[in-house]
Amino acid sequence: MRRDPEASTFQRRPAYRYIRQSDRLPSTDEAFALGLDAEVKVKLFNPTGAGTWFITGYDPETRIATGAAHIHEMDIGDFWMGELVTFRGRFGLPLERDLG
């Protein structure tokens, strides 16, 4: 039986970029300096369970984002985008970006 190479693409790379250059996110240091006045420019969420991430800053070299994460309670700080990109929830679904 021959396997379709496109069938497994979903698991190997995300369907879209979570953080885009057009988002014009400040650096993590700049966002941290703004504190609670930092603007949320990217929102990611788990479509099959708990977890919402509000991103206010990003460092593309380290792939560290800063902002808030609400999983069971709200937590403010830094998180590694590599972990969020590879996350798979129920049914193997990745996190989604809120486009609204």
Secondary structure as a PSIPRED ss2 file (coil, helix, strand):
# PSIPRED VFORMAT (PSIPRED V4.0)

   1 M C   1.000  0.000  0.000
   2 R C   1.000  0.000  0.000
   3 R C   1.000  0.000  0.000
   4 D C   1.000  0.000  0.000
   5 P C   1.000  0.000  0.000
   6 E C   1.000  0.000  0.000
   7 A C   1.000  0.000  0.000
   8 S C   1.000  0.000  0.000
   9 T H   0.000  1.000  0.000
  10 F H   0.000  1.000  0.000
  11 Q H   0.000  1.000  0.000
  12 R H   0.000  1.000  0.000
  13 R C   1.000  0.000  0.000
  14 P C   1.000  0.000  0.000
  15 A C   1.000  0.000  0.000
  16 Y C   1.000  0.000  0.000
  17 R C   1.000  0.000  0.000
  18 Y C   1.000  0.000  0.000
  19 I C   1.000  0.000  0.000
  20 R C   1.000  0.000  0.000
  21 Q H   0.000  1.000  0.000
  22 S H   0.000  1.000  0.000
  23 D H   0.000  1.000  0.000
  24 R C   1.000  0.000  0.000
  25 L C   1.000  0.000  0.000
  26 P C   1.000  0.000  0.000
  27 S C   1.000  0.000  0.000
  28 T H   0.000  1.000  0.000
  29 D H   0.000  1.000  0.000
  30 E H   0.000  1.000  0.000
  31 A H   0.000  1.000  0.000
  32 F H   0.000  1.000  0.000
  33 A H   0.000  1.000  0.000
  34 L H   0.000  1.000  0.000
  35 G H   0.000  1.000  0.000
  36 L H   0.000  1.000  0.000
  37 D H   0.000  1.000  0.000
  38 A C   1.000  0.000  0.000
  39 E C   1.000  0.000  0.000
  40 V C   1.000  0.000  0.000
  41 K C   1.000  0.000  0.000
  42 V E   0.000  0.000  1.000
  43 K E   0.000  0.000  1.000
  44 L E   0.000  0.000  1.000
  45 F E   0.000  0.000  1.000
  46 N C   1.000  0.000  0.000
  47 P C   1.000  0.000  0.000
  48 T C   1.000  0.000  0.000
  49 G C   1.000  0.000  0.000
  50 A C   1.000  0.000  0.000
  51 G C   1.000  0.000  0.000
  52 T E   0.000  0.000  1.000
  53 W E   0.000  0.000  1.000
  54 F E   0.000  0.000  1.000
  55 I E   0.000  0.000  1.000
  56 T E   0.000  0.000  1.000
  57 G E   0.000  0.000  1.000
  58 Y E   0.000  0.000  1.000
  59 D E   0.000  0.000  1.000
  60 P C   1.000  0.000  0.000
  61 E C   1.000  0.000  0.000
  62 T C   1.000  0.000  0.000
  63 R C   1.000  0.000  0.000
  64 I E   0.000  0.000  1.000
  65 A E   0.000  0.000  1.000
  66 T E   0.000  0.000  1.000
  67 G E   0.000  0.000  1.000
  68 A E   0.000  0.000  1.000
  69 A E   0.000  0.000  1.000
  70 H E   0.000  0.000  1.000
  71 I C   1.000  0.000  0.000
  72 H C   1.000  0.000  0.000
  73 E C   1.000  0.000  0.000
  74 M E   0.000  0.000  1.000
  75 D E   0.000  0.000  1.000
  76 I E   0.000  0.000  1.000
  77 G E   0.000  0.000  1.000
  78 D E   0.000  0.000  1.000
  79 F E   0.000  0.000  1.000
  80 W E   0.000  0.000  1.000
  81 M H   0.000  1.000  0.000
  82 G H   0.000  1.000  0.000
  83 E H   0.000  1.000  0.000
  84 L H   0.000  1.000  0.000
  85 V H   0.000  1.000  0.000
  86 T H   0.000  1.000  0.000
  87 F C   1.000  0.000  0.000
  88 R C   1.000  0.000  0.000
  89 G C   1.000  0.000  0.000
  90 R H   0.000  1.000  0.000
  91 F H   0.000  1.000  0.000
  92 G H   0.000  1.000  0.000
  93 L C   1.000  0.000  0.000
  94 P C   1.000  0.000  0.000
  95 L C   1.000  0.000  0.000
  96 E E   0.000  0.000  1.000
  97 R E   0.000  0.000  1.000
  98 D C   1.000  0.000  0.000
  99 L C   1.000  0.000  0.000
 100 G C   1.000  0.000  0.000
